[in-house]
Amino acid sequence: MKEINIHLSPKDMPRQWYNLAADLPTPMLPPLGKDGKPITPEKLAPVFPMNLIDQEMSRERWIDIPEEVLDLLCHWRPVPLRRATGLEAYLKTPARIYYKDESISPAGSHKTNSAIPQAWYNKQFGIKRLVTETGAGQWGTALALACNMIGLECKVYMVRVSFDQKPMRKILMQIWGGHCVSSPSEYTHAGREILKKDPNTPGSLGIAISEAIEEAVSDPSGTTRYALGSVLNHVLLHQTIIGLEAKKQLEIAGEKGPDVVIGCAGGGSNFAGISFPFVADKIHGKKIEIIPVESASCPKMTRGEFAYDFGDTAEMTPLLPMNTLGHQFVPAPVHAGGLRYHGMAPLVSQAVVEGLLAPRACDQLNAYKSAMIWAKTEGMICAPETSHAIAATIDEAIKAREEGKEKVILFSYSGHGLLDLMGYDKYLTGQLEGYTLPDEELKASMEVLKKLPKAKIHKTGKW
Amino acid sequence: MKEINIHLSPKDMPRQWYNLAADLPTPMLPPLGKDGKPITPEKLAPVFPMNLIDQEMSRERWIDIPEEVLDLLCHWRPVPLRRATGLEAYLKTPARIYYKDESISPAGSHKTNSAIPQAWYNKQFGIKRLVTETGAGQWGTALALACNMIGLECKVYMVRVSFDQKPMRKILMQIWGGHCVSSPSEYTHAGREILKKDPNTPGSLGIAISEAIEEAVSDPSGTTRYALGSVLNHVLLHQTIIGLEAKKQLEIAGEKGPDVVIGCAGGGSNFAGISFPFVADKIHGKKIEIIPVESASCPKMTRGEFAYDFGDTAEMTPLLPMNTLGHQFVPAPVHAGGLRYHGMAPLVSQAVVEGLLAPRACDQLNAYKSAMIWAKTEGMICAPETSHAIAATIDEAIKAREEGKEKVILFSYSGHGLLDLMGYDKYLTGQLEGYTLPDEELKASMEVLKKLPKAKIHKTGKW
């Protein structure tokens, strides 16, 4: 019988997260305040608990995963590594395609890998309530689940247009006891001001972040904090459990390791999760091609700039050194909501600048075409974000066939698409657009960066 | 670390299905034609391929699972047996609760366990096209997936009210290349007649079955057949892989076996799947309580009669000996669409009559209350049907606590509820009704049975 699923025993779960900041050839640039000076941990204290701020700043290579966090994660982890034999046969490729199935968490995506530890560390620090924002809803559902498991209150500001158009994710959050509200809202000063100006605004991730941070920092009891689902170092750290598990499972499958590693990349957390342990191998001399795949509608790695920029539209966050399209950028309404963020995580961005990664962009039509091939050959319905990774996987598998080369391709199956079937319906009925960002829009959006501090690093230029 | 997931290696997958017909204390009554005489295999030949008719009639205890079917099933099987530690802790029960997670197939339920072999046997027999009906859509999606994997065309008549209210399952079928149409339709004589009388009919499972059978038997090329997702012996046979896997996994977990086995029961396929291997143990002397849980809106086992009855409203099927509410019965519109069938599989029904099973009914409100407890304690969103099994599991776990008895409870987690979140929304907003069938409606519906042949068996009366 074919071995499709490669399981890892819970006792072989990774006991430490991997921190790429320890191995990056160039030291990371610090986040800056509006005054242009590096942010101190104290300045972040009203926003995040100190134990997570320590993780954010850490340059240690390995960071222990608390036993209680492992106990919580092992409700669904280790997740299987699977061999995509159906896709291989369809493509007649000599490549062996493996994917890490992150869709089997109850919230349906990899986001739980950081939601659980974030909720746990907050609880340890005496926090009683977490506030966050969510666009399409993947992160909001993951945090609602985590807070329910750990015993924290959870409030989620959901971008109004998604709140209205995607009621299913809101119901999921409510089932787990999360309080999901439409943003902009009457709960915050920022929300009220925006509603006063434009009562019919569709909202934006930038506005929702502003509302969530405002609510977190203005709780007089000091027991509320903010939680972010991507971009920051500690979030990417938590996600490395994906790649660390995959590494062990590839060994079990008898593979020497991947030749190609692929992940879709919005803020960077999923991509970092599958790839960072292999980026480390590449830094130490192993030959691996590592491909973050972004949406052509939001191409910060392939067409953006490495610069200091704000994480949100309202300029409430520190300045982060990252590949960005400018924090005022409004992406086209692609179904892959998780890829509609103007910036890329600093850790991923520095790896791009160093030449360790080979980013590429995929447009929405090509992504859905790949999702359909996947559904027909593997039977599974992938999330709109995940389809971008599948598109690159298909390209690489075809390349292997054309070159007549055996290859091991590994990608992260970051989530399922069962709550996003309308995009498939639009594809099937010919109503879907590709959306590639026009040059003039890109140029206009990048203008904002000219007023901000430059991000300069001395690259080794080795890769 | 807690051992939550008990995995079975693909090489330890069951190689044979278990046929309860071989072990039932009383021989099974045959299906009858309208003339009151037992149906011959030849009469079924235009409807089903002969290899499946042979299975339907077989009294062999063990039937080999073809290697190719195993290869297809092992894309997601063996599915994990999981320990519900969160629920146990919440209930403070000494019971150890295990569940077989059938929700992880791409179609989201146990239905694929029979869809795959049915499609495979049809293909072997030279059939090119399968036609079926679906109510809520679980079976239709499973068959569309199976036909896509095996290379058959698939047409699904979906009850109009579901077709309109549940577009997501229709999209799923379309992704896998299935042709899903609203029933009644213009494709069949039966459909046209009904539309002529009442263009606004919401449709019914009975009508959809009539249309599907009509289309199957009237293909002049003879390469179209009909497929049914429950009730029949061969369907229940295929599902026994659930219980056979669970048995091996309980051994791995160090358990001597279950004291209680629970499954929700609509037509009987899920319940048979988890329970029949344990019903065999009970027949051979082991003490096990085995509980099929039906909807209080459709209580054929707890309040219906064991009688010969038609499988469909239009009287196109043979007469089957089964627990039934009368084939004209129209159940209340509960969300658990899979439990809205007037009859129970003959194999399950005979086991009920023999006293081997202890059926109970659960109303919709209690079912959703249990689903919410499950979501809060285990994190997972169950299907509306599955919530009935969870309700009984909670009752049994509380009983164990009150009696101070250690117990092993096993139930089938038959499917996820990610495509049925509207029922949860109604529960959360207080809009859900319980629906218990009123006596007078039950009585009126059973009238139709008086005109049909009686089903008499000599029971051993041993249990």
Interface residues (C-beta under 8 A of the other chain):
Chain A: M1 K2 E3 I4 N5 H7 P10 K11 M13 E67 L70 D71 C74 H75 W76 G86 I104 P106 G108 L145 N148 M149 P167 M168 I171 L172 Q174 I175 W176 G177 M372 A375 K376 E378 G379 M380 I381 L418 L419 L421 M422 Y424 D425 L428
Chain B: M1 K2 E3 I4 N5 H7 P10 K11 M13 E67 L70 D71 C74 H75 W76 G86 I104 P106 G108 L145 N148 M149 P167 M168 I171 L172 Q174 I175 W176 G177 M372 A375 K376 E378 G379 M380 I381 L418 L419 L421 M422 Y424 D425 L428
